Amino acid sequence: MIETIVFDIGETLVRDDRYWSRWADWLGVPRHTLAALVGAVTAQGRDNADALRLVRPGIDIRAEYEAREAAGRGEILEEVDLYDDVRPALSALRTLGIRVVVAGNQTPRVGDLLRALDLPVDLIATSGEWGCAKPSKRFFDRVLDVSAAAPHETLYVGDHPANDLYPAKKAGLRAAHLRRGPWGYLWADDPEVNAAADWRIDSLDELAEVCAV
């Protein structure tokens, strides 16, 4: 039985549209160009930050983050960035008595912005706050620390097989692969993904039924 559900952030709860658009504007390239490069590196199984490195070889991404923040053009996260099913699904899970946790690869700033949205969750944490990132074992050890449930009673939900699905399963958690965003769609019908996932879902609304079983 599932006692706790832990959610990835990017392209699971939050749309990345404005994230990449703001990077394109900062780097001075058309938004479509950067979006296409993100798709290209995704298809090659590379880190999506490699799209930024293709636009500007040798870029120091951390330094550029700091420069954007200093210029007032840093990270933003508002209600419009949430997928439509997020609030209804999270509320439904809490009504069922499920502990709801958000934990993904994001900066501390994103953690603050998410908490400001007052989502119906028990805890929000980011890799930047924990000092470790997916797909590392340390990250999923922290997931289990905050889960307050046994591994087999904890479900991790995400769109990225290499960052979400496989390491969650290796850590002993249950895993749901979400068909959403570039990574979710690209690997939706991959045999290895399908074999590893305990559930494959198209919407977060399906999770209430998963937990009712």
Backbone hydrogen bonds in HBPLUS format (Angstrom, degrees):
<---DONOR---> <-ACCEPTOR-->    atom                        ^
c    i                          cat <-CA-CA->   ^        H-A-AA   ^      H-
h    n   atom  resd res      DA  || num        DHA   H-A  angle D-A-AA Bond
n    s   type  num  typ     dist DA aas  dist angle  dist       angle   num
A0003-GLU N   A0153-GLU O   2.76 MM 150  5.30 159.2  1.80 139.4 145.5     1
A0099-ARG N   A0003-GLU O   2.96 MM  96  6.31 168.3  1.97 158.0 155.5     2
A0004-THR N   A0153-GLU O   3.21 MM 149  6.54 164.8  2.24 155.9 157.4     3
A0155-LEU N   A0004-THR O   2.88 MM 151  6.29 163.8  1.91 157.3 162.0     4
A0005-ILE N   A0099-ARG O   2.90 MM  94  6.33 159.6  1.94 170.6 176.7     5
A0101-VAL N   A0005-ILE O   2.94 MM  96  6.22 169.5  1.96 158.8 160.3     6
A0006-VAL N   A0155-LEU O   2.75 MM 149  6.09 165.5  1.77 162.2 167.0     7
A0157-VAL N   A0006-VAL O   2.86 MM 151  6.21 160.0  1.90 165.9 171.3     8
A0007-PHE N   A0101-VAL O   2.78 MM  94  6.24 155.3  1.84 148.4 155.0     9
A0103-ALA N   A0007-PHE O   2.86 MM  96  5.92 161.8  1.89 152.1 158.0    10
A0008-ASP N   A0157-VAL O   2.92 MM 149  6.09 158.5  1.97 175.8 174.5    11
A0012-THR N   A0009-ILE O   3.12 MM   3  5.31 161.9  2.15 126.4 124.6    12
A0013-LEU N   A0009-ILE O   2.84 MM   4  5.10 158.6  1.89 138.5 145.9    13
A0014-VAL N   A0009-ILE O   3.05 MM   5  5.91 168.2  2.07 151.0 150.2    14
A0011-GLU N   A0014-VAL O   2.69 MM   3  5.24 153.0  1.76 163.7 160.1    15
A0083-TYR N   A0013-LEU O   3.02 MM  70  5.89 160.5  2.06 151.3 152.8    16
A0015-ARG N   A0081-ASP O   2.72 MM  66  5.33 170.2  1.73 169.1 169.8    17
A0020-TRP N   A0016-ASP O   3.12 MM   4  6.36 167.6  2.14 165.6 163.8    18
A0021-SER N   A0017-ASP O   3.02 MM   4  6.18 154.8  2.08 147.1 155.2    19
A0022-ARG N   A0018-ARG O   2.91 MM   4  5.90 158.4  1.96 145.9 150.1    20
A0023-TRP N   A0019-TYR O   3.23 MM   4  6.51 146.9  2.35 137.8 146.8    21
A0024-ALA N   A0020-TRP O   2.94 MM   4  6.18 158.3  1.99 148.2 153.8    22
A0025-ASP N   A0021-SER O   2.98 MM   4  6.25 160.0  2.02 147.7 152.9    23
A0026-TRP N   A0022-ARG O   2.99 MM   4  6.12 153.6  2.06 139.7 147.0    24
A0027-LEU N   A0023-TRP O   2.92 MM   4  6.15 155.9  1.98 152.4 158.5    25
A0028-GLY N   A0024-ALA O   2.89 MM   4  5.96 117.0  2.29 139.4 155.3    26
A0029-VAL N   A0024-ALA O   3.05 MM   5  5.27 164.2  2.08 145.6 147.9    27
A0028-GLY N   A0025-ASP O   3.31 MM   3  5.06 145.1  2.44  91.1 101.1    28
A0033-THR N   A0030-PRO O   3.05 MM   3  5.25 122.0  2.40 100.2 114.4    29
A0034-LEU N   A0030-PRO O   3.30 MM   4  6.76 159.9  2.34 156.8 159.8    30
A0035-ALA N   A0031-ARG O   2.96 MM   4  6.16 162.7  1.99 152.9 158.5    31
A0036-ALA N   A0032-HIS O   2.89 MM   4  6.04 156.2  1.94 147.9 153.8    32
A0037-LEU N   A0033-THR O   3.04 MM   4  6.32 151.0  2.13 145.1 153.2    33
A0038-VAL N   A0034-LEU O   2.89 MM   4  6.17 152.5  1.97 151.1 158.5    34
A0039-GLY N   A0035-ALA O   3.04 MM   4  6.34 155.6  2.11 144.6 151.0    35
A0040-ALA N   A0036-ALA O   2.92 MM   4  6.20 147.9  2.02 141.5 150.9    36
A0041-VAL N   A0037-LEU O   2.96 MM   4  6.23 167.5  1.97 156.6 157.3    37
A0042-THR N   A0038-VAL O   2.99 MM   4  6.06 149.0  2.08 142.8 152.1    38
A0043-ALA N   A0039-GLY O   2.99 MM   4  6.19 159.3  2.04 146.9 151.6    39
A0044-GLN N   A0040-ALA O   3.16 MM   4  6.43 136.8  2.36 138.7 150.3    40
A0046-ARG N   A0041-VAL O   2.86 MM   5  5.13 161.4  1.89 162.9 157.5    41
A0045-GLY N   A0042-THR O   2.97 MM   3  5.12 159.9  2.01 107.8 114.0    42
A0050-ASP N   A0047-ASP O   2.90 MM   3  5.60 161.2  1.94 119.2 125.5    43
A0051-ALA N   A0048-ASN O   3.08 MM   3  5.77 161.8  2.11 115.6 120.6    44
A0052-LEU N   A0049-ALA O   3.01 MM   3  5.43 131.2  2.26 106.8 118.1    45
A0053-ARG N   A0049-ALA O   3.35 MM   4  6.80 149.4  2.45 140.5 149.0    46
A0054-LEU N   A0050-ASP O   2.94 MM   4  6.21 136.5  2.13 143.0 153.9    47
A0055-VAL N   A0051-ALA O   3.26 MM   4  6.54 149.3  2.36 139.9 147.1    48
A0056-ARG N   A0052-LEU O   2.92 MM   4  6.17 161.7  1.96 150.2 155.6    49
A0059-ILE N   A0056-ARG O   3.09 MM   3  5.62 141.0  2.24 147.2 144.5    50
A0064-GLU N   A0060-ASP O   2.95 MM   4  6.25 152.7  2.03 152.7 161.5    51
A0065-TYR N   A0061-ILE O   2.91 MM   4  6.16 151.3  1.99 148.9 156.4    52
A0066-GLU N   A0062-ARG O   3.10 MM   4  6.42 161.5  2.13 149.1 153.1    53
A0067-ALA N   A0063-ALA O   2.90 MM   4  6.17 151.6  1.98 144.5 153.0    54
A0068-ARG N   A0064-GLU O   2.88 MM   4  6.07 156.5  1.94 148.5 154.1    55
A0069-GLU N   A0065-TYR O   2.99 MM   4  6.30 161.7  2.02 152.5 157.3    56
A0070-ALA N   A0066-GLU O   2.95 MM   4  6.15 161.6  1.98 147.6 152.9    57
A0071-ALA N   A0067-ALA O   3.00 MM   4  6.15 139.4  2.17 140.2 150.8    58
A0071-ALA N   A0068-ARG O   3.15 MM   3  5.07 124.9  2.47  92.0 106.3    59
A0073-ARG N   A0068-ARG O   2.76 MM   5  4.88 159.2  1.80 158.6 151.6    60
A0072-GLY N   A0069-GLU O   3.03 MM   3  5.13 161.0  2.07 106.9 112.1    61
A0081-ASP N   A0078-GLU O   2.85 MM   3  5.49 154.4  1.92 119.5 127.6    62
A0082-LEU N   A0079-GLU O   3.09 MM   3  5.59 162.4  2.12 115.8 121.2    63
A0086-VAL N   A0083-TYR O   3.12 MM   3  5.64 168.2  2.13 121.0 124.7    64
A0089-ALA N   A0085-ASP O   3.02 MM   4  5.85 156.9  2.07 144.5 151.7    65
A0090-LEU N   A0086-VAL O   2.95 MM   4  6.06 171.7  1.96 162.1 164.5    66
A0091-SER N   A0087-ARG O   2.97 MM   4  5.99 162.7  2.00 152.3 157.4    67
A0092-ALA N   A0088-PRO O   2.99 MM   4  6.11 154.8  2.05 143.3 150.2    68
A0093-LEU N   A0089-ALA O   3.04 MM   4  6.29 154.7  2.11 148.7 155.0    69
A0094-ARG N   A0090-LEU O   3.11 MM   4  6.36 159.1  2.16 148.3 153.3    70
A0095-THR N   A0091-SER O   3.01 MM   4  6.23 148.1  2.12 145.0 154.0    71
A0096-LEU N   A0092-ALA O   3.18 MM   4  6.47 137.6  2.37 137.9 148.3    72
A0096-LEU N   A0093-LEU O   3.08 MM   3  5.10 127.7  2.37  94.5 108.2    73
A0098-ILE N   A0093-LEU O   3.05 MM   5  5.43 159.2  2.10 153.7 147.4    74
A0097-GLY N   A0094-ARG O   2.95 MM   3  4.94 154.2  2.02 100.7 108.8    75
A0122-ASP N   A0100-VAL O   2.74 MM  22  5.41 161.7  1.77 149.9 156.5    76
A0102-VAL N   A0123-LEU O   2.88 MM  21  6.21 157.4  1.93 150.8 158.5    77
A0125-ALA N   A0102-VAL O   2.83 MM  23  6.17 152.7  1.90 153.3 162.5    78
A0127-SER N   A0104-GLY O   2.92 MM  23  6.10 139.0  2.09 152.7 157.5    79
A0128-GLY N   A0106-GLN O   2.93 MM  22  5.99 154.1  2.00 177.3 173.3    80
A0110-VAL N   A0107-THR O   3.12 MM   3  5.33 122.2  2.47 101.3 114.1    81
A0111-GLY N   A0107-THR O   3.25 MM   4  6.67 153.1  2.33 145.9 153.4    82
A0112-ASP N   A0108-PRO O   3.03 MM   4  6.43 155.6  2.09 152.5 157.9    83
A0113-LEU N   A0109-ARG O   2.95 MM   4  6.27 157.5  2.00 148.9 155.6    84
A0114-LEU N   A0110-VAL O   2.83 MM   4  6.02 158.4  1.88 153.9 158.9    85
A0115-ARG N   A0111-GLY O   3.03 MM   4  6.24 162.8  2.06 149.3 153.9    86
A0116-ALA N   A0112-ASP O   3.02 MM   4  6.23 143.6  2.16 142.4 152.2    87
A0117-LEU N   A0114-LEU O   3.00 MM   3  5.29 147.0  2.11 105.0 115.0    88
A0118-ASP N   A0115-ARG O   3.14 MM   3  5.51 163.0  2.17 110.2 115.4    89
A0121-VAL N   A0119-LEU O   2.83 MM   2  5.59 132.4  2.05 109.8  94.8    90
A0129-GLU N   A0126-THR O   3.05 MM   3  5.26 128.9  2.32 100.3 113.3    91
A0130-TRP N   A0126-THR O   3.02 MM   4  6.35 148.2  2.13 148.1 157.8    92
A0131-GLY N   A0127-SER O   2.79 MM   4  5.76 136.2  1.98 147.8 157.7    93
A0136-SER N   A0133-ALA O   2.98 MM   3  5.98 154.3  2.05 133.5 136.3    94
A0141-ASP N   A0137-LYS O   2.82 MM   4  6.06 139.6  1.99 150.1 163.0    95
A0142-ARG N   A0138-ARG O   3.03 MM   4  6.31 151.2  2.12 145.1 151.8    96
A0142-ARG N   A0139-PHE O   3.09 MM   3  5.18 118.3  2.49  94.7 109.3    97
A0143-VAL N   A0139-PHE O   2.94 MM   4  6.34 146.6  2.05 141.8 152.2    98
A0144-LEU N   A0140-PHE O   3.07 MM   4  6.25 157.0  2.13 138.2 142.7    99
A0145-ASP N   A0141-ASP O   2.97 MM   4  6.26 144.5  2.10 139.6 150.2   100
A0146-VAL N   A0142-ARG O   3.06 MM   4  6.37 154.2  2.13 153.2 157.3   101
A0147-SER N   A0143-VAL O   2.93 MM   4  5.97 123.4  2.25 138.9 154.9   102
A0153-GLU N   A0150-ALA O   2.89 MM   3  5.14 148.8  1.99 109.7 120.0   103
A0154-THR N   A0151-PRO O   3.03 MM   3  5.14 163.6  2.06 109.8 113.5   104
A0174-ARG N   A0154-THR O   2.95 MM  20  6.05 167.5  1.97 169.2 167.7   105
A0156-TYR N   A0174-ARG O   2.98 MM  18  6.30 165.0  2.00 141.1 142.1   106
A0176-ALA N   A0156-TYR O   2.95 MM  20  6.29 159.4  1.99 156.9 158.8   107
A0158-GLY N   A0176-ALA O   3.23 MM  18  6.62 163.9  2.26 173.5 175.8   108
A0178-LEU N   A0158-GLY O   2.87 MM  20  5.61 166.9  1.89 139.6 142.8   109
A0164-ASP N   A0160-HIS O   2.72 MM   4  5.34 154.1  1.79 154.8 161.6   110
A0165-LEU N   A0160-HIS O   3.35 MM   5  6.64 149.8  2.44 130.9 139.5   111
A0166-TYR N   A0161-PRO O   2.89 MM   5  5.82 166.3  1.91 155.2 159.1   112
A0168-ALA N   A0164-ASP O   3.16 MM   4  5.95 146.7  2.28 138.9 148.4   113
A0169-LYS N   A0165-LEU O   3.05 MM   4  6.26 161.1  2.08 154.0 159.0   114
A0170-LYS N   A0166-TYR O   2.95 MM   4  6.17 156.6  2.00 150.7 157.8   115
A0171-ALA N   A0167-PRO O   3.02 MM   4  6.16 140.0  2.19 137.8 147.1   116
A0171-ALA N   A0168-ALA O   3.19 MM   3  5.16 126.6  2.49  92.9 106.4   117
A0173-LEU N   A0168-ALA O   2.99 MM   5  5.37 147.4  2.10 161.0 150.8   118
A0172-GLY N   A0169-LYS O   2.93 MM   3  5.06 156.9  1.98 105.3 112.5   119
A0198-ASP N   A0175-ALA O   2.93 MM  23  5.51 142.9  2.07 145.5 157.1   120
A0199-TRP N   A0175-ALA O   3.30 MM  24  6.72 147.5  2.42 147.1 150.7   121
A0177-HIS N   A0199-TRP O   2.94 MM  22  6.42 152.9  2.01 160.3 158.8   122
A0201-ILE N   A0177-HIS O   3.01 MM  24  6.28 163.7  2.04 151.8 156.5   123
A0180-ARG N   A0178-LEU O   2.96 MM   2  5.61 122.0  2.31 109.9  93.5   124
A0179-ARG N   A0201-ILE O   2.86 MM  22  6.18 168.6  1.88 168.1 171.9   125
A0185-TYR N   A0181-GLY O   3.00 MM   4  6.14 167.7  2.02 164.1 166.5   126
A0186-LEU N   A0182-PRO O   2.99 MM   4  5.94 159.4  2.03 143.1 149.7   127
A0187-TRP N   A0183-TRP O   3.19 MM   4  6.20 162.1  2.23 147.3 150.2   128
A0188-ALA N   A0185-TYR O   3.34 MM   3  5.09 166.4  2.36 100.9 104.7   129
A0190-ASP N   A0187-TRP O   3.23 MM   3  5.12 168.4  2.25 105.6 108.8   130
A0194-ASN N   A0190-ASP O   2.93 MM   4  6.17 167.1  1.95 161.6 165.6   131
A0195-ALA N   A0191-PRO O   2.91 MM   4  6.04 148.7  2.01 142.7 151.2   132
A0196-ALA N   A0192-GLU O   3.03 MM   4  6.16 146.4  2.14 140.7 149.1   133
A0197-ALA N   A0193-VAL O   2.95 MM   4  6.06 157.6  2.01 157.5 162.4   134
A0206-GLU N   A0203-SER O   3.23 MM   3  5.82 160.6  2.27 112.4 117.2   135
A0207-LEU N   A0204-LEU O   3.10 MM   3  5.65 164.7  2.12 117.1 121.8   136
A0210-VAL N   A0206-GLU O   3.24 MM   4  6.61 151.0  2.33 142.6 151.1   137
A0211-CYS N   A0207-LEU O   2.97 MM   4  6.25 158.3  2.02 154.4 158.3   138
A0212-ALA N   A0208-ALA O   3.08 MM   4  6.22 127.7  2.37 133.8 147.3   139
A0212-ALA N   A0209-GLU O   3.19 MM   3  4.99 133.4  2.42  91.2 104.1   140
A0213-VAL N   A0210-VAL O   3.39 MM   3  5.70 157.3  2.45 103.8 110.1   141
